[in-house]
Amino acid sequence: MKALLLAVLVMGLATGQEPPPQAVEVQEEWLIQGLPPGPPPPPSTVDETTKRLALGLRCPVCQGLSIGDSSSSAAVMIQNRIREMVAAGYTEDQIRDYFVQKYGEWILLEPPAQGLNWLIWLGPLLAGGGGVIWLLASMGRRRSKEDTGSSEAAVDPYEEKLLSEMKE
């Protein structure tokens, strides 16, 4: 019994020896690590901004669908995360950069027009322009053949012989 009392007394003294807790700076939990949110937007714009952002991001599970169009659990979770970030005060660019950092540029349905992505944006225009030039050139060649062909037809010796035989 004395040993038990002594153990309790020693434990009590040991906890009394603990230094007082120092003031710890309390930091809010940021949704994007290292980046504090700005002022929160009006509640009426949160859903609109969330929808706009969700339509610009690719669903990591579905093929070719945006997060806004997909009903998969991954898309719903990402959409909820976007809504939290928008409500916390993060801008659209900050949220988009967060997802690009997490998933890579693949997550963007419309890649930015920079670097090799310029080919994605300019490729269809160049192909269309080349097609128009080819079409105009081939039409011009056809017209020139028709123009020269009609003058040669009147001078063609075989045709003249046929016409003369038909007249006889």
C-alpha positions in Angstrom: 0.0 0.0 0.0 2.8 2.3 0.8 4.4 1.5 -2.5 1.3 2.4 -4.3 1.0 5.7 -2.5 4.6 6.5 -3.2 4.1 5.7 -6.9 1.1 8.0 -7.1 3.0 10.8 -5.3 6.0 10.4 -7.7 3.8 10.5 -10.7 2.0 13.6 -9.4 5.3 15.4 -8.8 6.5 14.3 -12.3 3.6 16.0 -14.0 4.1 19.1 -11.9 7.6 19.3 -13.3 6.3 19.8 -16.8 7.0 23.2 -18.2 4.0 25.4 -18.8 2.7 25.3 -22.4 4.0 28.1 -24.5 1.7 30.2 -26.6 1.5 28.4 -30.0 0.6 30.4 -33.0 -2.6 28.9 -34.3 -2.8 28.8 -38.0 -5.9 28.1 -40.0 -6.0 25.0 -42.0 -5.4 26.1 -45.6 -6.9 24.1 -48.4 -3.9 24.7 -50.6 -0.8 24.1 -48.6 1.3 27.3 -48.3 -1.3 29.5 -49.9 -3.7 31.4 -47.7 -7.2 32.0 -49.1 -8.4 35.5 -50.0 -11.7 37.0 -48.8 -14.6 34.6 -49.3 -16.9 35.5 -52.3 -20.6 36.1 -51.9 -22.5 32.9 -51.4 -24.5 33.4 -54.5 -21.5 33.1 -56.8 -19.9 30.0 -55.2 -22.1 27.5 -57.2 -21.6 29.4 -60.4 -17.8 29.5 -60.0 -17.7 25.9 -59.0 -19.7 24.8 -62.1 -17.4 26.9 -64.4 -14.3 25.4 -62.9 -15.7 21.8 -63.0 -16.6 22.1 -66.7 -12.9 23.0 -67.4 -11.4 20.1 -65.6 -11.2 16.5 -66.9 -12.6 13.7 -64.8 -9.7 11.4 -63.9 -12.0 8.3 -64.1 -14.2 8.9 -67.1 -13.0 9.2 -70.7 -13.5 12.7 -72.2 -16.0 14.0 -69.6 -15.5 17.0 -67.5 -15.9 16.9 -63.7 -19.1 18.9 -64.1 -20.6 16.4 -66.6 -19.5 13.2 -64.8 -21.4 11.5 -62.0 -18.5 9.3 -60.8 -17.6 9.4 -57.1 -14.2 10.8 -58.0 -15.8 13.7 -59.9 -18.2 14.4 -57.1 -15.4 14.5 -54.6 -13.3 16.8 -56.8 -16.4 19.0 -57.3 -17.0 19.2 -53.5 -13.3 20.1 -53.1 -13.6 22.9 -55.7 -16.7 24.2 -53.9 -14.8 24.2 -50.5 -11.9 26.1 -52.1 -14.2 28.7 -53.8 -16.1 29.2 -50.6 -12.8 29.6 -48.7 -11.8 32.5 -51.0 -9.3 31.0 -53.4 -9.4 32.4 -57.0 -10.1 30.3 -60.1 -6.5 30.5 -61.2 -5.3 29.3 -57.8 -7.7 26.4 -57.8 -6.8 25.5 -61.4 -3.1 25.6 -60.6 -3.7 23.3 -57.5 -5.3 20.6 -59.7 -2.6 21.0 -62.4 0.0 20.6 -59.7 -1.8 17.5 -58.3 -2.8 15.8 -61.6 -0.6 17.4 -64.3 -1.7 19.5 -67.3 -3.7 16.5 -68.5 -6.5 17.5 -66.1 -7.3 20.7 -68.1 -9.8 20.1 -70.9 -8.5 23.2 -72.7 -4.7 23.2 -72.4 -3.0 26.7 -72.3 -1.7 27.9 -75.6 2.0 27.8 -74.8 5.0 25.7 -75.7 4.1 22.6 -77.8 0.4 23.2 -77.0 0.5 25.9 -79.8 0.4 23.1 -82.3 -2.9 21.9 -80.8 -4.4 25.3 -81.3 -2.7 26.2 -84.7 -2.8 22.7 -86.2 -6.5 22.8 -87.3 -6.1 26.3 -88.7 -3.0 25.4 -90.7 -4.6 22.3 -92.0 -7.8 24.2 -93.0 -5.7 26.9 -94.7 -3.6 24.4 -96.6 -6.8 22.7 -97.8 -8.3 26.0 -99.1 -5.0 26.7 -100.9 -5.0 23.2 -102.5 -8.6 23.6 -103.5 -8.0 27.0 -105.2 -4.9 25.7 -106.9 -6.6 22.6 -108.3 -9.6 24.7 -109.5 -7.2 27.1 -111.2 -5.5 24.2 -113.0 -8.8 22.7 -114.1 -9.9 26.0 -115.6 -6.7 26.5 -117.4 -6.9 23.0 -118.9 -10.5 23.7 -120.0 -9.5 27.0 -121.6 -6.6 25.5 -123.5 -8.6 22.3 -124.4 -11.3 24.3 -126.2 -8.9 26.0 -128.5 -7.1 22.8 -129.3 -10.3 21.0 -130.1 -10.9 23.3 -133.1 -7.4 22.6 -134.4 -7.3 18.9 -133.7 -6.6 17.1 -137.1 -8.5 13.9 -136.3 -11.6 15.9 -135.4 -11.4 17.9 -138.6 -11.1 14.6 -140.6 -14.1 13.2 -138.8 -16.2 16.3 -139.4 -15.2 16.4 -143.1 -16.1 12.7 -143.6 -19.5 13.2 -141.9 -20.2 16.1 -144.2 -19.6 13.9 -147.3 
